[in-house]
Amino acid sequence: MRLFRAAADKGHIRATTLVGIGYLSGWGVPRDYGEAMRWARRAAENGESGATNLIGQFYQNGWGITRDYGEAVRWYRRAAESGNASGFNNVGVLYDKGLGVTQDYAESVRWYLQAAQRGNSWGMRNLGWAAEHGTGVAKDANAAVQWYRRAAALSGDPDQRAGAEDAKANLARLGQ
């Protein structure tokens, strides 16, 4: 954590985000949501889309602040506008669940597709779920399996592992 902090103090923007994540997770420092948010905002103000997405997570989950889905949508959209694949997926999740926006399955699928096109395993997994259940798209078991397989194939990437593993579980549930 000390090395990330030193790099962040010298203006390395990704390191600034990692310091925020360190405070969020308690990685090498005591967990401190206020410090985590402060570092994430600093990185977001300097254009780091991962930090912008992280601020959306703070608002969606109420980490040290009042939960505010409308603010979460705003930050996720901002992350997506910067090309952040997780931002696209997270906007889709909020449309899917009707949190901070009017529930709209078709709109959620549009956001998931943009995430998937950028290599996001959760976007692919969520497209598989939508196809399997017919939410926002026509019910299509073959398309569901294809999306789940695409997501599962990303399990070797640490940044994509969680979505990939969830897709694998869905494939197993379907006997694939």
SERO-4910 file (N, C-alpha, C, O; in steps of 0.05 Angstrom, whole numbers):
BEGIN
 pado doro    nc1    nc2    nc3   cac1   cac2   cac3    cc1    cc2    cc3    oc1    oc2    oc3
  Met    A     17    -24      0      0      0      0     18     25      0     11     45    -13
  Arg    A     40     24     14     58     47     16     68     55    -12     71     79    -18
  Leu    A     74     35    -29     84     41    -56     62     54    -73     68     72    -88
  Phe    A     38     44    -70     15     57    -85     11     85    -76      6    103    -92
  Arg    A     13     89    -50      9    116    -39     31    135    -50     25    158    -57
  Ala    A     56    125    -51     78    142    -61     73    149    -90     78    171    -99
  Ala    A     64    129   -106     59    134   -134     35    153   -137     36    171   -155
  Ala    A     15    150   -121     -8    168   -122      0    196   -116     -9    215   -128
  Asp    A     17    199    -96     26    226    -88     43    239   -110     45    264   -111
  Lys    A     54    223   -128     69    234   -151     52    237   -176     62    243   -197
  Gly    A     25    232   -173      7    238   -195     -1    214   -211    -15    217   -231
  His    A      7    189   -203     -2    165   -218    -31    160   -212    -38    152   -189
  Ile    A    -48    164   -232    -77    163   -227    -87    135   -220   -104    133   -202
  Arg    A    -78    114   -234    -87     87   -227    -79     80   -198    -94     67   -184
  Ala    A    -55     88   -190    -46     83   -163    -65     97   -143    -70     87   -121
  Thr    A    -75    121   -151    -93    135   -134   -119    119   -129   -129    117   -107
  Thr    A   -129    107   -150   -152     89   -148   -145     65   -130   -162     58   -113
  Leu    A   -122     54   -133   -114     30   -117   -112     37    -87   -117     21    -70
  Val    A   -103     62    -81   -103     70    -53   -131     71    -42   -136     62    -20
  Gly    A   -150     81    -58   -178     82    -50   -188     53    -46   -203     48    -26
  Ile    A   -182     35    -64   -190      7    -61   -178     -5    -36   -191    -21    -22
  Gly    A   -153      2    -30   -140     -7     -6   -155      1     19   -159    -16     37
  Tyr    A   -163     26     21   -179     35     44   -206     22     44   -217     16     66
  Leu    A   -218     18     21   -244      5     20   -243    -24     30   -261    -33     45
  Ser    A   -222    -38     23   -220    -67     30   -204    -72     56   -205    -94     66
  Gly    A   -190    -51     66   -174    -56     89   -148    -70     82   -136    -85     98
  Trp    A   -139    -65     57   -115    -79     47    -90    -62     55    -84    -42     42
  Gly    A    -76    -71     76    -52    -57     85    -57    -33    102    -38    -21    112
  Val    A    -82    -26    106    -90     -3    123   -117    -10    136   -131    -28    126
  Pro    A   -124      3    157   -151     -2    168   -172      7    148   -169     27    135
  Arg    A   -194     -8    147   -216     -1    129   -227     26    137   -232     31    160
  Asp    A   -230     44    117   -239     71    122   -254     81     97   -241     89     78
  Tyr    A   -280     79     98   -296     87     75   -292    116     67   -292    122     43
  Gly    A   -289    134     87   -285    162     80   -260    166     65   -259    181     45
  Glu    A   -238    154     74   -212    156     59   -214    143     32   -204    153     12
  Ala    A   -228    120     31   -231    106      5   -245    125    -15   -237    127    -38
  Met    A   -267    137     -6   -282    155    -24   -265    179    -31   -265    188    -54
  Arg    A   -250    190    -13   -233    213    -18   -213    207    -40   -209    223    -59
  Trp    A   -200    184    -39   -180    176    -59   -194    169    -85   -183    176   -107
  Ala    A   -217    157    -84   -231    150   -109   -240    176   -123   -237    178   -148
  Arg    A   -249    196   -108   -257    221   -121   -233    235   -133   -235    247   -155
  Arg    A   -211    234   -119   -186    246   -130   -179    234   -157   -172    248   -176
  Ala    A   -180    207   -159   -174    194   -184   -195    200   -205   -189    205   -228
  Ala    A   -221    200   -197   -242    205   -216   -240    234   -228   -245    238   -251
  Glu    A   -233    252   -211   -229    280   -220   -207    282   -241   -206    302   -256
  Asn    A   -189    263   -241   -167    263   -260   -172    243   -283   -154    236   -297
  Gly    A   -198    235   -286   -206    219   -309   -203    189   -307   -205    176   -328
  Glu    A   -198    178   -284   -195    149   -281   -222    136   -280   -236    139   -259
  Ser    A   -230    123   -301   -257    112   -303   -263     90   -283   -286     87   -274
  Gly    A   -243     75   -275   -247     55   -254   -255     67   -228   -272     57   -213
  Ala    A   -243     90   -221   -250    104   -197   -278    116   -199   -293    116   -180
  Thr    A   -285    125   -223   -312    136   -227   -333    114   -223   -353    118   -210
  Asn    A   -327     90   -233   -345     67   -229   -346     60   -199   -367     53   -189
  Leu    A   -323     61   -186   -322     55   -157   -340     73   -141   -353     65   -122
  Ile    A   -340     99   -148   -357    118   -134   -386    110   -137   -402    112   -119
  Gly    A   -394    101   -161   -421     90   -165   -427     67   -146   -449     65   -136
  Gln    A   -407     50   -142   -411     28   -123   -415     37    -94   -431     26    -79
  Phe    A   -400     58    -87   -404     70    -60   -434     78    -57   -446     71    -37
  Tyr    A   -445     92    -77   -472    101    -75   -492     78    -77   -512     78    -62
  Gln    A   -487     58    -94   -505     36    -97   -506     19    -71   -527     10    -63
  Asn    A   -483     15    -58   -481     -2    -35   -483     12     -8   -486     -1     13
  Gly    A   -482     39     -9   -483     54     16   -458     50     34   -460     48     58
  Trp    A   -435     48     21   -410     44     36   -402     70     49   -389     87     36
  Gly    A   -408     73     74   -400     97     89   -416    122     82   -410    144     93
  Ile    A   -435    120     65   -452    143     57   -481    133     55   -485    108     56
  Thr    A   -499    151     51   -527    143     48   -530    131     20   -521    142      0
  Arg    A   -543    107     19   -548     94     -7   -565    113    -24   -585    123    -15
  Asp    A   -556    116    -49   -570    134    -67   -567    123    -96   -547    128   -109
  Tyr    A   -588    109   -105   -587     96   -131   -585    116   -154   -572    111   -174
  Gly    A   -598    139   -150   -597    160   -171   -568    169   -175   -559    173   -198
  Glu    A   -554    173   -153   -525    181   -155   -509    158   -167   -490    163   -182
  Ala    A   -515    134   -159   -501    111   -170   -504    110   -201   -484    107   -215
  Val    A   -528    114   -211   -532    115   -240   -515    137   -252   -502    132   -273
  Arg    A   -516    160   -240   -500    183   -251   -471    176   -253   -458    181   -274
  Trp    A   -459    164   -233   -430    158   -233   -425    135   -252   -404    135   -266
  Tyr    A   -442    115   -253   -438     92   -272   -439    102   -301   -424     94   -317
  Arg    A   -458    120   -306   -460    131   -334   -435    146   -341   -425    144   -363
  Arg    A   -425    161   -322   -400    176   -326   -377    157   -332   -361    162   -350
  Ala    A   -376    135   -317   -355    115   -322   -358    103   -350   -339    100   -364
  Ala    A   -383     97   -357   -389     85   -383   -381    105   -406   -369     97   -426
  Glu    A   -387    130   -402   -380    151   -422   -350    152   -426   -341    161   -447
  Ser    A   -335    144   -406   -305    142   -408   -296    116   -419   -272    111   -421
  Gly    A   -315     98   -426   -308     72   -438   -305     50   -418   -296     28   -425
  Asn    A   -312     54   -393   -309     33   -372   -330     12   -375   -354     17   -373
  Ala    A   -321    -13   -381   -340    -35   -386   -357    -41   -362   -381    -47   -365
  Ser    A   -346    -40   -338   -362    -45   -314   -383    -24   -310   -405    -29   -301
  Gly    A   -377      1   -318   -397     22   -316   -421     16   -333   -444     19   -325
  Phe    A   -416      6   -358   -439     -2   -375   -455    -24   -362   -480    -22   -361
  Asn    A   -441    -45   -352   -456    -66   -339   -472    -57   -315   -495    -65   -311
  Asn    A   -460    -39   -299   -473    -30   -274   -498    -13   -280   -518    -15   -266
  Val    A   -497      3   -301   -521     17   -310   -543     -3   -317   -566      0   -310
  Gly    A   -535    -24   -332   -553    -45   -340   -566    -58   -316   -591    -63   -316
  Val    A   -551    -64   -295   -561    -76   -271   -583    -58   -258   -604    -68   -250
  Leu    A   -578    -33   -257   -597    -15   -245   -623    -12   -261   -645    -10   -250
  Tyr    A   -620    -13   -288   -645    -14   -304   -659    -41   -300   -684    -41   -299
  Asp    A   -644    -62   -299   -656    -89   -295   -672    -90   -269   -694   -102   -268
  Lys    A   -662    -78   -248   -675    -79   -222   -693    -55   -216   -707    -54   -196
  Gly    A   -692    -34   -233   -708    -10   -228   -698      6   -205   -714     16   -189
  Leu    A   -672      8   -201   -660     23   -179   -649     49   -189   -629     49   -204
  Gly    A   -661     71   -182   -651     98   -190   -661    106   -218   -657    128   -226
  Val    A   -674     87   -232   -685     91   -258   -711     75   -260   -715     57   -243
  Thr    A   -727     80   -279   -751     64   -284   -742     37   -295   -726     35   -313
  Gln    A   -752     15   -283   -744    -12   -292   -751    -15   -322   -773     -9   -331
  Asp    A   -731    -24   -337   -733    -27   -366   -714    -49   -375   -690    -44   -378
  Tyr    A   -725    -73   -378   -708    -96   -385   -694    -92   -412   -671    -99   -415
  Ala    A   -708    -81   -432   -696    -77   -458   -672    -58   -456   -652    -61   -469
  Glu    A   -676    -37   -440   -654    -18   -436   -630    -31   -421   -607    -26   -428
  Ser    A   -636    -48   -402   -615    -62   -388   -599    -79   -408   -574    -80   -406
  Val    A   -612    -93   -426   -599   -109   -445   -580    -92   -463   -558   -101   -470
  Arg    A   -589    -69   -471   -572    -51   -487   -546    -44   -472   -525    -43   -484
  Trp    A   -549    -39   -447   -525    -32   -431   -507    -57   -427   -483    -55   -429
  Tyr    A   -519    -80   -422   -504   -105   -419   -489   -111   -445   -466   -120   -444
  Leu    A   -502   -107   -468   -488   -112   -493   -464    -95   -497   -443   -104   -506
  Gln    A   -466    -70   -489   -443    -52   -492   -420    -61   -473   -397    -59   -480
  Ala    A   -427    -70   -449   -407    -81   -431   -394   -106   -443   -370   -109   -442
  Ala    A   -410   -124   -453   -400   -149   -465   -382   -143   -489   -361   -156   -492
  Gln    A   -389   -124   -505   -373   -117   -528   -346   -106   -520   -327   -106   -536
  Arg    A   -343    -97   -495   -318    -87   -484   -304   -109   -468   -285   -103   -453
  Gly    A   -313   -134   -469   -300   -156   -456   -308   -160   -427   -292   -173   -412
  Asn    A   -330   -150   -418   -338   -152   -390   -354   -178   -385   -375   -182   -397
  Ser    A   -343   -195   -368   -355   -221   -363   -383   -219   -351   -401   -235   -357
  Trp    A   -387   -199   -333   -414   -195   -321   -434   -187   -343   -457   -196   -342
  Gly    A   -426   -170   -361   -444   -162   -383   -452   -187   -399   -476   -190   -406
  Met    A   -433   -204   -405   -439   -229   -420   -457   -247   -404   -476   -258   -414
  Arg    A   -450   -250   -378   -466   -267   -361   -495   -257   -359   -514   -272   -359
  Asn    A   -498   -230   -357   -524   -218   -354   -540   -221   -380   -565   -224   -380
  Leu    A   -526   -220   -403   -540   -225   -429   -549   -254   -430   -571   -260   -440
  Gly    A   -533   -272   -420   -542   -300   -418   -566   -304   -402   -585   -318   -409
  Trp    A   -567   -291   -378   -590   -292   -361   -615   -281   -374   -637   -292   -373
  Ala    A   -611   -258   -388   -634   -245   -401   -645   -264   -423   -669   -267   -426
  Ala    A   -627   -276   -439   -636   -295   -460   -649   -320   -448   -669   -330   -459
  Glu    A   -638   -330   -426   -649   -353   -414   -678   -348   -403   -695   -365   -406
  His    A   -682   -325   -392   -707   -319   -379   -726   -301   -396   -749   -296   -388
  Gly    A   -717   -292   -418   -734   -275   -435   -739   -248   -424   -761   -237   -427
  Thr    A   -720   -236   -410   -723   -209   -399   -708   -189   -417   -683   -188   -417
  Gly    A   -723   -173   -431   -711   -153   -449   -704   -163   -476   -699   -147   -494
  Val    A   -704   -189   -480   -700   -202   -506   -718   -227   -507   -728   -236   -487
  Ala    A   -721   -237   -531   -736   -262   -534   -722   -285   -519   -697   -286   -519
  Lys    A   -737   -302   -506   -726   -325   -493   -712   -343   -513   -724   -351   -533
  Asp    A   -686   -349   -508   -670   -364   -527   -649   -380   -512   -628   -368   -505
  Ala    A   -654   -405   -508   -635   -422   -492   -608   -424   -506   -587   -424   -492
  Asn    A   -607   -425   -532   -581   -427   -546   -565   -402   -542   -541   -403   -537
  Ala    A   -578   -379   -545   -564   -353   -541   -554   -351   -512   -532   -342   -507
  Ala    A   -570   -360   -493   -562   -360   -465   -537   -376   -461   -518   -366   -448
  Val    A   -536   -400   -471   -512   -417   -468   -488   -404   -482   -466   -405   -471
  Gln    A   -492   -392   -505   -469   -379   -519   -458   -356   -502   -434   -353   -500
  Trp    A   -476   -339   -491   -466   -317   -474   -453   -328   -449   -432   -317   -441
  Tyr    A   -464   -347   -436   -452   -359   -412   -424   -370   -419   -405   -366   -403
  Arg    A   -422   -383   -442   -396   -395   -449   -375   -373   -455   -352   -375   -447
  Arg    A   -384   -352   -468   -365   -329   -473   -355   -318   -446   -331   -312   -443
  Ala    A   -373   -314   -427   -365   -304   -401   -347   -323   -387   -327   -315   -376
  Ala    A   -354   -349   -387   -339   -369   -373   -310   -371   -384   -292   -378   -369
  Ala    A   -307   -366   -409   -280   -367   -422   -261   -347   -411   -237   -348   -415
  Leu    A   -271   -327   -396   -254   -305   -386   -245   -311   -357   -234   -294   -344
  Ser    A   -248   -336   -348   -241   -342   -320   -212   -339   -314   -204   -337   -290
  Gly    A   -194   -339   -334   -166   -336   -329   -158   -307   -324   -135   -302   -315
  Asp    A   -176   -288   -329   -170   -260   -324   -179   -252   -296   -203   -253   -291
  Pro    A   -161   -245   -278   -169   -239   -251   -191   -217   -249   -208   -219   -231
  Asp    A   -191   -198   -267   -211   -177   -267   -239   -187   -276   -259   -174   -270
  Gln    A   -240   -210   -289   -265   -220   -300   -274   -246   -286   -294   -257   -293
  Arg    A   -258   -255   -267   -263   -282   -256   -291   -285   -243   -303   -305   -247
  Ala    A   -300   -265   -228   -326   -268   -214   -349   -273   -233   -365   -291   -229
  Gly    A   -350   -256   -254   -372   -260   -273   -369   -286   -288   -389   -299   -295
  Ala    A   -344   -294   -294   -338   -319   -308   -347   -343   -292   -359   -361   -302
  Glu    A   -341   -342   -266   -348   -364   -248   -378   -366   -245   -389   -388   -244
  Asp    A   -392   -343   -244   -421   -344   -242   -433   -356   -268   -452   -371   -267
  Ala    A   -421   -348   -291   -430   -360   -316   -426   -390   -317   -443   -405   -327
  Lys    A   -404   -399   -307   -398   -428   -305   -420   -442   -288   -429   -464   -296
  Ala    A   -427   -430   -266   -448   -442   -249   -474   -443   -264   -489   -463   -261
  Asn    A   -480   -423   -280   -505   -424   -296   -504   -445   -317   -524   -459   -323
  Leu    A   -481   -449   -329   -478   -470   -349   -482   -498   -336   -495   -515   -347
  Ala    A   -470   -501   -312   -473   -527   -298   -503   -531   -291   -513   -554   -293
  Arg    A   -516   -510   -282   -545   -512   -275   -561   -521   -300   -581   -535   -297
  Leu    A   -552   -512   -323   -566   -520   -348   -556   -546   -360   -565   -555   -381
  Gly    A   -537   -559   -346   -527   -585   -356   -508   -582   -379   -505   -600   -395
  Gln    A   -494   -559   -381   -476   -554   -403   -447   -557   -394   -428   -553   -410
***
